[in-house]
Amino acid sequence: MVNINTVYNAVLVITNKDNRGYITPEEFNSLATQAQEAIFAGYFMKQMAYEMQTGGSNVESDFSNPTLTSSQKIAAFYKNASLTKNGNEFTYPSDFYKLGVVNVNDIVADNASNEEIKYINLSPLTSPVATQPVYTLTSTGVKVYPSSITSGVTVDYLSKPVQPKWGYAMPTPAQVASGVPNEPIYDPTQFDPATDNYSTPAKSYNFELDASEQSELIVRILSYAGVVIKQADVAQFAMAKEQELTTTEQ
């Protein structure tokens, strides 16, 4: 993961240095979400491009391949879930991004298109049975055949990353009177996506991307905010801050 507060502070320092004005926490969170989504989607584009170049060879077997890192980063989002039947389909989990394998009572189901299933169901010889299940895709889940199946459906899937959130609290009047700047104060309390309200200021959630994406996140957020900066400059900034902290500690 990438610490949300580290990225937030870097973005604020660089935007102030570039005289771009103040970015509110809400604006930052919106830009941070865009940046994370773009980097995450980029993993699949890199992998597809590599597979096209290599004729679909196994990416994971080639450690000299630059997109292997993307493959490893994607692996962090692999999940398994049991699906519930709603109407005539089994609905995807709320964090669903891409489908892997569909299992029906521990049997791997075959995929068919909506057109193919019409013909498959016409003949008793090809019609799906419980021991040879078939599924089709919908926009929100899968339809499993035979339709008499009502449970036991699990999927391997890729989840989408949770929205990052820089949470904060405003200083109390007493704190402001004592000299504390009247600015948002970082709230490191862990945000729970299942129970907490994203629109409330309190609580934070780190980027779910690999730690190596920190510089890329900063660059993207700054570019969305209208600040053009190179990754090398971000790395230089990070080194300067680290040196500054080391000097302070001494």
Secondary structure, 3 states (H helix, E strand, C coil): CECHHHHHHHHHHHHHHCCCCCCCHHHHHHHHHHHHHHHHHHHHHHHHHHHHHHCCCCHHHCCCCCCHHHHHHHHCCEEEEECEEECCEEECCCCEEEEEEEEECCEECEECCHHHHHHHCCCCCCCCECCECEEEECCCEEEEECCCCCCCEEEEEEECCCCCECCEECCCHHHHHCCCCCCCEECCCECCCCCCCCCCCCCEECECCCHHHHHHHHHHHHHHCCCCCCHHHHHHHHHHHHHHHHHHHC
